């Protein structure tokens, strides 16, 4: 299942992980069962239209990792939140994001932390919580700035400005974008 997953043979990874879980049953040590469940969640999450199954698999894996690996448990909660978001079930996504966001730096490097804030902001926007969404987009923008990812930073700042409904915020985004273009055009080698 792991080899199939790393070679993008998603269907085989799905089937093999299910078979391993089915045949292993009570013989699997808890960490093995959690790892296989996480592989199944990853395989399901990579298949459009399988989001409800991906959520179930990820939450099962999170419960199995709980007390064994906080990194893996938190990652699986985020996987479930993302799957809910892809399915358009943003209320459930927001609930899971809210639960796990205090621990976002446990499993992720800065790029993934920024992306997670961005995804949380998208779900908050979808459920009609614009001020909270703007806050998440601004946090993502700040991290993207530190990473030098200008495009993602400006996109998040623009989203925040739209959520805030402020002409002043939008003018700041436009000024920042112009400044970034000017600064990057003066690069010498």
C-alpha positions as CSV (number, residue, x, y, z in Angstrom):
1,X,0.0,0.0,0.0
2,X,2.8,2.4,0.9
3,X,4.6,1.7,-2.4
4,X,1.4,2.1,-4.4
5,X,0.7,5.4,-2.6
6,X,4.2,6.8,-3.3
7,X,3.9,5.8,-7.0
8,X,0.5,7.5,-7.3
9,X,-1.3,4.2,-7.9
10,X,-4.1,5.5,-5.6
11,X,-6.6,2.7,-6.4
12,X,-4.1,0.0,-5.5
13,X,-3.1,1.8,-2.3
14,X,-6.8,2.0,-1.3
15,X,-7.4,-1.7,-2.0
16,X,-4.1,-2.9,-0.4
17,X,-4.6,-0.8,2.8
18,X,-8.1,-2.1,3.2
19,X,-6.9,-5.7,2.7
20,X,-4.1,-5.2,5.2
21,X,-6.5,-3.8,7.8
22,X,-9.0,-6.6,7.1
23,X,-6.5,-9.4,7.2
24,X,-4.4,-8.0,10.0
25,X,-7.3,-7.4,12.4
26,X,-6.4,-7.9,16.0
27,X,-2.9,-9.1,15.0
28,X,-1.8,-5.6,14.1
29,X,-0.1,-3.6,16.9
30,X,-1.8,-0.3,17.4
31,X,0.8,1.8,15.6
32,X,0.6,-0.5,12.6
33,X,-3.2,-0.3,12.5
34,X,-3.0,3.5,12.8
35,X,-0.4,3.7,10.0
36,X,-2.5,1.6,7.7
37,X,-5.6,3.6,8.5
38,X,-3.7,6.8,7.7
39,X,-2.6,5.3,4.4
40,X,-6.2,4.5,3.6
41,X,-7.2,8.0,4.5
42,X,-4.5,9.4,2.2
43,X,-5.6,7.1,-0.7
44,X,-9.3,8.0,-0.2
45,X,-8.5,11.7,0.1
46,X,-6.7,11.6,-3.3
47,X,-9.8,10.3,-5.0
48,X,-12.5,12.9,-6.0
49,X,-15.9,12.0,-4.8
50,X,-14.6,9.8,-1.9
51,X,-14.5,12.7,0.7
52,X,-17.0,11.1,3.1
53,X,-14.9,7.9,3.3
54,X,-11.7,10.0,3.6
55,X,-13.2,11.9,6.5
56,X,-14.1,8.6,8.3
57,X,-10.7,7.0,7.6
58,X,-8.8,10.1,8.8
59,X,-10.8,10.5,12.0
60,X,-10.4,6.8,12.7
61,X,-6.6,7.2,12.1
62,X,-6.6,10.3,14.4
63,X,-8.2,8.4,17.2
64,X,-5.8,5.5,16.7
65,X,-2.8,7.9,16.8
66,X,-4.1,9.7,19.9
67,X,-1.7,9.0,22.7
68,X,0.9,7.5,20.4
69,X,1.8,10.3,18.0
70,X,0.4,13.8,18.4
71,X,2.0,14.8,15.1
72,X,0.1,12.1,13.2
73,X,-3.1,12.5,15.2
74,X,-3.3,16.3,14.4
75,X,-2.3,15.7,10.8
76,X,-5.2,13.3,10.4
77,X,-7.7,15.8,11.9
78,X,-6.5,18.3,9.3
79,X,-6.9,15.7,6.6
80,X,-10.5,15.2,7.7
81,X,-11.1,19.0,7.7
82,X,-9.7,19.3,4.2
83,X,-11.9,16.5,2.9
84,X,-15.0,18.1,4.4
85,X,-14.0,21.4,2.7
86,X,-13.5,19.7,-0.6
87,X,-17.0,18.1,-0.2
88,X,-18.5,21.6,0.5
89,X,-19.3,20.7,4.1
90,X,-17.6,23.7,5.5
91,X,-19.4,23.7,8.8
92,X,-17.9,20.4,9.7
93,X,-14.5,21.6,8.2
94,X,-14.6,24.7,10.4
95,X,-15.3,22.6,13.5
96,X,-12.3,20.3,12.9
97,X,-10.0,23.2,11.9
98,X,-11.0,25.1,15.0
99,X,-10.1,22.0,17.1
100,X,-6.7,21.4,15.6
101,X,-5.4,24.9,14.7
102,X,-3.7,25.5,18.1
103,X,-1.5,22.6,17.2
104,X,-0.9,23.4,13.5
105,X,2.9,23.7,14.0
106,X,3.2,20.2,15.5
107,X,2.9,18.3,12.2
108,X,3.8,21.0,9.6
109,X,6.6,23.1,8.2
110,X,5.8,26.8,7.6
111,X,4.6,26.3,4.0
112,X,2.0,23.8,5.1
113,X,1.1,25.9,8.2
114,X,0.3,28.9,5.8
115,X,-1.7,26.6,3.5
116,X,-3.7,25.3,6.4
117,X,-4.5,28.9,7.6
118,X,-5.6,29.6,4.1
119,X,-7.8,26.5,3.9
120,X,-9.4,27.3,7.2
121,X,-10.1,30.9,6.0
122,X,-11.8,29.5,2.9
123,X,-14.1,27.4,5.0
124,X,-14.8,30.2,7.4
125,X,-15.7,32.4,4.4
126,X,-18.0,29.7,3.1
127,X,-20.0,29.6,6.4
128,X,-20.3,33.4,6.6
129,X,-17.7,34.3,9.2
130,X,-15.9,37.0,7.3
131,X,-13.9,38.6,10.1
132,X,-12.5,35.2,11.3
133,X,-11.8,34.3,7.7
134,X,-9.9,37.6,7.2
135,X,-7.8,36.8,10.3
136,X,-6.8,33.4,8.9
137,X,-6.0,34.8,5.5
138,X,-3.8,37.5,7.2
139,X,-2.0,34.9,9.2
140,X,-1.4,32.9,6.0
141,X,-0.2,36.0,4.2
142,X,2.3,36.8,7.0
143,X,3.8,33.3,6.8
144,X,3.9,33.4,3.0
145,X,5.8,36.7,3.3
146,X,8.4,35.1,5.5
147,X,8.8,32.4,2.9
148,X,9.1,34.8,0.0
149,X,5.9,33.5,-1.7
150,X,4.7,36.8,-3.0
151,X,1.8,35.4,-5.1
152,X,0.3,33.5,-2.3
153,X,0.8,36.4,0.1
154,X,-1.0,38.9,-2.1
155,X,-3.8,36.4,-2.9
156,X,-4.4,35.9,0.9
157,X,-4.2,39.7,1.6
158,X,-6.7,40.3,-1.2
159,X,-9.0,37.6,0.3
160,X,-8.7,39.3,3.7
161,X,-9.5,42.7,2.3
162,X,-12.6,41.3,0.6
163,X,-13.7,39.7,3.8
164,X,-13.2,42.9,5.7
165,X,-15.1,44.9,3.1
166,X,-12.7,47.7,3.4
167,X,-11.6,50.0,0.6
168,X,-8.6,50.9,2.8
169,X,-7.5,47.2,3.0
170,X,-7.9,46.8,-0.7
171,X,-5.8,49.9,-1.4
172,X,-3.1,48.5,0.9
173,X,-3.1,45.2,-1.1
174,X,-2.7,47.1,-4.4
175,X,0.1,49.3,-3.0
176,X,1.8,46.2,-1.6
177,X,1.6,44.5,-5.0
178,X,3.0,47.5,-6.8
179,X,5.8,47.7,-4.2
180,X,6.6,44.1,-4.7
181,X,6.8,44.4,-8.5
182,X,9.1,47.5,-8.2
183,X,11.4,45.8,-5.7
184,X,11.7,42.6,-7.7
185,X,12.4,44.6,-10.9
186,X,15.5,46.1,-9.3
187,X,17.2,42.8,-8.6
188,X,20.8,42.6,-9.8
189,X,22.9,39.6,-10.3
